[in-house]
């Protein structure tokens, strides 16, 4: 599954994402240029992965504030 993210700017961001998700996902690929995170995970863990990305600051919140913050961070 591919997840469009924000704020992925460097290899440090990539490492942070991979370290946080590798316990839930066997395969995690991060593309800095496209801000895309690809994970090999079952449907039952998708919300958990998105929640983790949101906590790390790489996925905007579904709230109005999160959408505004995501808009300005691009």
HELIX and SHEET records of a PDB file:
HELIX    1   1 UNK A   11  UNK A   21  1                                  11    
HELIX    2   2 UNK A   43  UNK A   45  5                                   3    
HELIX    3   3 UNK A   46  UNK A   56  1                                  11    
HELIX    4   4 UNK A   64  UNK A   72  1                                   9    
SHEET    1   A 3 UNK A   2  UNK A   4  0                                        
SHEET    2   A 3 UNK A  36  UNK A  39 -1                                        
SHEET    3   A 3 UNK A  28  UNK A  31 -1                                        
END                                                                             
